[in-house]
Amino acid sequence: MHPSQVSATSPAELLALWLADALLATRLRWTLAVPLLAVPILHPSLKIGTEGRRPRPGEADWPRLCCLAYARAAAAACDLGADFARRAEKLNSVAPNCAPRAPAP
């Protein structure tokens, strides 16, 4: 995500997106809110119409945009989880070779 895309969002809108994530976390009984909505909702592929802008809260396409943004965030989380699993597997395979050696007498 390019910083210029993030700065195009007002502080009030960022707060609203964060609150939406907090509400989702509460409903799912997560212990912490995860910022899922704010970054993917700004992705260029989610812009609509001939003018290429994204819907704002209260517009007809807003619920659809939120669903697409959460889907994009979930896909990114799955990709990240798979990457972590690959890295953990690699670390586990080399861990026996990295055991501390006893100091020489």
C-alpha positions in Angstrom: 0.0 0.0 0.0 1.5 3.3 -1.0 1.5 6.0 1.7 -0.4 8.5 -0.6 -3.4 6.1 -0.6 -3.5 6.1 3.2 -3.3 9.9 3.5 -6.3 10.3 1.3 -8.5 8.9 4.2 -9.6 11.4 6.8 -8.8 10.7 10.5 -12.5 10.3 11.3 -12.8 7.6 8.6 -9.7 5.8 9.9 -11.3 5.9 13.4 -14.5 4.5 12.0 -12.6 1.7 10.2 -10.7 0.9 13.4 -14.0 0.8 15.4 -15.5 -1.6 12.8 -12.5 -3.9 13.4 -12.9 -3.6 17.1 -16.6 -4.5 16.8 -15.7 -7.5 14.7 -13.2 -8.7 17.3 -15.8 -8.2 20.1 -18.4 -10.2 18.2 -15.9 -13.0 17.4 -14.7 -12.9 21.1 -11.2 -12.2 20.2 -9.0 -10.8 23.0 -7.5 -8.1 20.7 -8.8 -6.2 17.7 -6.8 -6.8 14.6 -6.6 -3.9 12.0 -8.2 -5.8 9.1 -10.3 -3.2 7.3 -8.3 0.1 7.0 -5.6 -1.1 4.7 -7.4 -3.3 2.2 -10.3 -1.0 1.9 -7.9 1.5 0.3 -6.7 -1.0 -2.3 -7.1 0.4 -5.9 -9.0 -2.7 -7.1 -11.9 -1.8 -4.8 -12.6 1.5 -6.5 -15.8 1.5 -8.6 -17.5 3.5 -11.2 -16.2 5.6 -14.1 -14.6 8.1 -11.8 -12.7 5.3 -10.0 -13.4 6.2 -6.4 -14.3 4.0 -3.5 -17.7 4.1 -1.9 -18.1 6.1 1.4 -20.0 5.0 4.4 -23.7 5.4 3.8 -23.5 4.8 0.1 -25.2 1.8 -1.5 -22.0 0.0 -2.4 -20.4 0.5 1.1 -21.5 -2.9 2.6 -20.2 -4.7 -0.5 -16.9 -2.8 -0.3 -16.5 -3.8 3.4 -17.1 -7.4 2.6 -14.6 -7.3 -0.2 -12.0 -5.6 2.0 -12.5 -8.2 4.8 -12.1 -10.9 2.2 -8.9 -9.3 0.9 -7.6 -9.1 4.5 -8.5 -12.7 5.2 -6.7 -13.9 2.1 -3.6 -11.8 3.1 -3.8 -13.3 6.6 -3.9 -16.9 5.1 -0.9 -16.1 2.9 1.0 -14.7 5.8 0.1 -17.8 7.9 1.4 -20.1 5.1 4.6 -18.1 4.9 5.1 -18.3 8.7 4.5 -22.1 8.5 7.1 -22.5 5.8 9.6 -20.5 7.7 8.9 -22.4 10.9 9.3 -25.7 9.1 12.7 -24.5 7.8 13.8 -23.4 11.2 12.7 -26.7 12.7 14.7 -28.6 10.1 18.0 -26.7 10.9 17.5 -26.4 14.7 19.3 -29.7 15.5 22.4 -28.3 13.7 22.3 -25.1 15.8 22.4 -26.8 19.2 24.9 -25.2 21.6 28.1 -27.0 21.8 29.9 -27.8 25.1 32.9 -25.6 25.7 36.2 -27.3 25.1 38.0 -28.3 28.4 
